[in-house]
Amino acid sequence: MTRIGVVGAGILGLAVARRLAALRPDARVTVLDKEDRVAAHQTGHNSGVAHAGLYYAPGSLKATLCRRGIALLKDFCADRGLPYEECGKVVVARDAGELAALEEIERRATANGVPGLRRLSGAELREIEPHAAGIAALHSPTTAIVDFTAVARACAEDVRAAGGSVRLGLEVTRIGRAGDAVAVIAGGERLVFDRLVVCAGLHSDRVARLAGDSPAPAIVPFRGEYYRLAPGRDDLVRGLIYPVPDPRYPFLGVHFTRRVGGGVDIGPNAVLALAREGYRRRDVRPAELWETLTRPGFGRLARRHWRTGLREMYGSAVKRAFLAEARAFVPALEAADMVPAPAGVRAQAVDPDGSLVDDFRIGRLGPVTTVRNAPSPAATSALAIAEHLAGGVLED
C-alpha cells in the first residue's frame, strides 16, 4: 500500500489529498495540520471570490489552472449543495490614465478564454453598479463568490470517505529520508510516507526547507485589512467592484466584495505582518519578524517599494485615508458606512533579487513535492492544481 502524506489542511492541501485518494484508492492518504480545524488560515480569511482569470499572463500556470479551477469549483459546489453566486465583477478605470491598463486586462482575459466579457462606458457601468464612478470598465459576469471554508470541509469529508485521514493538531517539525521513503515528525509522532506533498501556506518555505528544498523563495506575510459596509448600506454595491490594479504588484488594490453570507467587504490593503499569522496589529512574534527581515530578497524588496509600503500603512491606520481610496469608486460612501472587519494574511513569496513571485511555484525533490507559492487565485484553482500535481506525485 502506498503511503501518501500531505502537509496543510487548507483548501489546496485538502484538494490535493482528495484527488490523490480518488486516483489511488489502494493508497493510504494522510493530511497533517498543526491547527485544530481545517481552513484555519488563508482559506478561512480570504475574500471568497472565485476568479474568472482576468489578470494572469496567458500561458502561465495561474491563467491555465484558474480557468480550469473555476469550472471544477462551480461543478463541485453544485454537486455538494454549496453556495456559488455569479454576482459578476467590474474592473473600473477612474480616468484616462488607466485606460491602457484596462485594455491590457481585457487582452489577457480574452486570451485566457474568460466568457461573457464586455467593455463598458461610464453610463453602462452605472446600469450594473448604480453607485459606481468611472469613465470605463470591464465587466466579467461569471466572476463568483463562494464559501471556501465550506469547500475545504467538503474536500476533507471526501478524503475520509475514501479511507484517508485528516489529522489535526500535529505540527510538522522534522522531515528526513528513510531509505526510499520520507520520515516526518509531527506532534512528536513519527510517520513514514512513500510520497509527501507540502501545501503549508504561510509556512510553506519553512516546511519545504525541512524537506531539503532551497531557502528561496522566502515567504513574506502581508496582512490585508478590511472594512465592511454597515448594516443597511449593502445597497451601495450589487456585486464586485475592483480598481485597475498596479501592474508592479500581485495585489489587486482596495475593492468592494459581496460575501455569500451577507454583507460587503471593502479592502484589502497590503501591510507587512509582524507575524506569519499576524491578523491583528498587536500580533507580533519577534523571532518570525526577524526571520522575515533577514530573509534573502527582503532588503531589496523594501528598498524598491518603501514608499508604497508607507502609504499602505498610513492608509490602513487612518480610516479617513482608507475611505478616500474607496470613495474614488463609490462616491456615496461615508465614514459612518464603514465598520472594521476581520483581516487576512497573504503568504507572498519573494525571490532573492527582491521580486515578488507572481506565478504558482512548485518543486520536486524525489518523493517530496513542494508548493512554494500559491497566492490568489489558488483557492479558485485548488481543484485544478490538485489535478496538475497528482500525476507527478504518483510517478516513480
N, C-alpha and C positions, 0 to 999 in steps of 0.2 A: 504494500500500500504506500503510495506517495504521500509524504507529509509536507503540507504547504502552510507556511506562516505568513501572515500579513500584519505589519505594524501600523496601527492607526485605524480607529473606528469612526472616522469622518465619512462623508458620503463617498469619497474616492476609494478609500481602503475597503469599505463595505461593498461597493460596486465591483471592485476587482475580485474580492473574495467570492461574491455571488457568481460572477462569470466563471471563475476557476472551478467552483463546485459544480456548476452546470456542465462544463466541458469534461470534467473528470469525476464522475460520480463514484469512482473507486478510490478517490483521494480523500485524505482527511485534512480539511481546511480549518485553520485556527486563526482568529483575529485577536490581536492583543492591543489593549489601550490602557493608559495609566489612569484615566478618569473612571467615574462610577456610572457613566451613561454614554451612549453613542452621541455623535454630533455635538460634542461639548464646546468646540472652539470655532474655527472658521465656518463650518457648515451651519452651526446654530446661531451665528452672529452676522450672516451676510444679508444682502438686500432682498433676497427671494426672487430675483429676476432671472428668467430663462431667456438667455441672449440668443438672438436670431443669427448673429455672425456679421454685424455691420462693419466692425472696425479692423478686423485682423487681416494681415498681409495674405493675399491669395496664395495658396500652396503651402502655407505654414501649418504646423500641427494644430495650432489654435483654430485656424479657419476650418480645416477639414473635420476636426473632431467636434467642433462646436455645431456645425451643420448636421453631422450625423447624430450628435448627442441630443440635440433638441427634439429630433424626430423620435428617438428612442425614449426620451423622457416623457414626451406627450403620450405615447402609447402606454408606457409604464403607469403613468398616473391614471389613465382611463381604465386600464385593467384592474388597478388596485383601488379605485374609487377615491383617489386623492385629488385635492383641488388643483386645477390648472386653468388659469384665466388668461385668454389672449386679449388683454386690455389695450395693447398697442403702445407704441412709443414714438415721440417726435424728438428729433435732434435739431435744435434751434440755432440759427445764425442770428446774432443780435444786430450786426451791422455788416457793411460791405466788406470789411476786412476779414470776415470769417467765411465768405462765400467760397473761396478757393479750397479751404479745408473741408467745407461741407461737400463740395464736388468730389474731393478725393475719397471721402467716406462713401459717397454714392457709388463711385467707381469700384471700390473694394467690395462693397456689399453686393453689387451686381455680379462681379466676378465670382463671388462666393456662392451665388445662387440663392440669395435671400429673396423669398417670394413676396409679391404684393407691394414692393417699394413704390413710393410716389413722392415726387418733388412738390413742395407746397409753396405758394406765395404767402405773404403775411396774412392776407384775408382768409385764405384757405386754412392756414394754421388755426385761426380763431374759430373756424367752423368745428374743428376737432377739439381744441382746448380754448374755450371762450376767454379765459383769463390770461392766456399766454401772450407774451410780447416777443416780436422778432420780425425780421424782414423776409425770412425764408426758412424752410425747414425740410427735413427728410422724414417721411412717415413710414414706420415699419409696423404693419398691423398684426404680424404674427409674433412679435415680442410678447412674452407672457410673464405671469407671476405665479409662483408655486411655493409650497412649504417644503424646503429642502430637508428639514429635520424629519418630517414625516416620511419623505422618500428614503432617507438613511435608515430609519427604523424598519421600513418595509424591506429594504435590502438585507438588514440583519435577520429579519424573520425568514427570508429565503435561504440565507446561509444555514440557519439552524434546521430548517425543513429539509435541506439537502444532506443533513448529517454532520454539518460543521459546527463550530462553536465560536462564540464571541465572548472572550474572557476580559472582563473589565477590572480595573483596579490593579493592573500589573504593569509597572513601568519597566521598560527595557533599559537595562544598564550596561549590558555587555553583549557583544556579538563576536563569535570566533568560528573557526573552521573545526570540524570534527570529521576528519577524513574527507570524503566527498560531500558531506552534509554540512549543515550550519547549526552551531550551538548558540542558543540565546538564553541569557539570564534575564528573567522578568519577574519582579516582585520576589526576588530571592529563589525563584524556582528555575531549574534548568530544563529547557525544552530543545529538542533536536528536530530540524526540518530538512527535507531534501531540497526545497525551494523556499526562498524568503523574498517578500516584496515589502519595501519601505515606503509608506504613504503617511509620513509623520507630520505633515503640515508645518506648523510653526517651529517644530524641532527637526525638520527633515534633514538639514545639514548635519546636525549633531548625530542623529541616528545613522545617517549614511557614513559618517566618519568612523563610527563604531564598527561598521561593516568593512572598513578598509577603503572607502571611496575617498577621493581627493577633498581637500578643505574648501575648494571653490566649486560652485558659487556659495557665498555665505548668505544666510537669511538675516535680513534686517526687518524688524517688526514695525509696521506703520499702523498707528491707531486711526481709524476712521470714525469721527464723531458725528452724531446726528441730532437733529431736532425733529419734532413731529408736529403736524398740524393739530391744533387744539380741537377738542370736540366741537362739532357744529360747523367746522370750517373745511371739511373734506370736499365740499363742492367747488373749491378753488382749482382742483385738479381731477381730471377724469381718468387719466391713465398714467403714463410715464413721460416726464419732460426732462430732457437732457441737454446740456450745452454741447457745443462743438469742442471736443477735447484738445488740450495742448499736445501736439504730436511728440514733444520731448519726453512725455511721461506715460506710463501704462495706466495711470489713474484717469477716471472719466470726469472728474470735477463734481461740484455740488449740483445735485439734481433732485427731482421730485419723484418718489416711488410709491405707488399704491401697494398695499400689503393684502394678502389673501385673507388674513384675519380681521381686516378692517383698519382704517387709518392710512395716513400718507406720511412717509418719512422724507426729510429734507437733509441732504448730505450725500456722501461724507466729504470731509476734508482729508488730509493725509499728514499726520503728525508723528514724528519719531516716538514710538512707545518706549518707556523706560524699563519694560519687562516684556518677555516674549508673550505673556498673556496679560499684558497691561491694559485692561479695558477701561480703567479709570486713571485720571491724572495722578492720583496718590499711589497707584500701584508701581512701586519701584523695587527692583531687585538689583542691588549694586553689582553682583557678580555677572549677571546677564547683561547689564548695561555696559560694563567694562568689556565683556566679550564682543558686544556689538561694535563698540567704538574702536576696538583694536583688530577687528577682522580685516583681511585683505580687501581693499576696494572702498572701505567706508570713508577713509580720509579723502580720497579722490572724489567720491560722491558728494561729500559735504562741501568741499571747496568749489565744486562745479555748480551746486544748487542751493547754497546757503541763503540767498535772497528769497527764493521761493519758499524755503523752509520757514524762515522768519515770518513771511506773510501768512503762511498757513497757521502758524502758532498764534499769530495776532488775531487772525480771523476767527479761530476757534475759541480764543479766550474772551473776546468781546462780542457779545451777541449782536450788537449793532452792526459790526462789520460782516458777520455771517449773514445777517438779514439783508444787507445791501447786495451781497452776491446773489442771494436767492431772488430778490426783488427785480433783478435785471431780467428775469424770465416771467415772473408773476408779480406785476407792479402792485396789485391789490393787497399783497401780503403785508401785514402789520406785525410789530413785535409781539403784541398780545396773542397773535395767531400761532406762535411757536412755543412749544414746550420741550424740555430735554427728553431725549430718547436714548436707549442703550447703544453703546459703541461696539465696533468690531475691530479686530486686528488682522491685518493682511501680512502674510508671510512672503515678503518680496525678496527674491534672490538678486544678489549683486555680484558681478564678476570682479576679479582683481583690478581691472582697469577703471573701476568705479561706475561702469554702465549698468543700468537696470535691465535685468534679464526679462525679455518680453514673452518669448515663446515657452511652451512646456519644455522642461529639461529632464530627460530620462536617461539613466545609466544602467550598465550591466556589468557585474563582477562575478563571473562564473554563475553559481546558483543564486546570486543575490541581484535583484532588480531594485533600483532606487529612483524614486520620483523626487527630483531636486527642486523643481519649480512648477507649481500648479496653481497660479492665481486665477482670478476670474478670466475666462468663463469655465473654470474647472468643474464647478457644481453642475452647470448646464451640460458639460461634456462628459461627466463621470461615467456614464454607461458606455460611451464610445471609447473613452480612454481605457476602460476595462477590456473592451474588445481588442483594442490595439496592443495592450500589454500581454494579454493572456497567452497568446500563441508563443511569444518569446519566452515567457516564464516556464512553459512546459517543455521547451526544447532541451535536448540533452546537451 
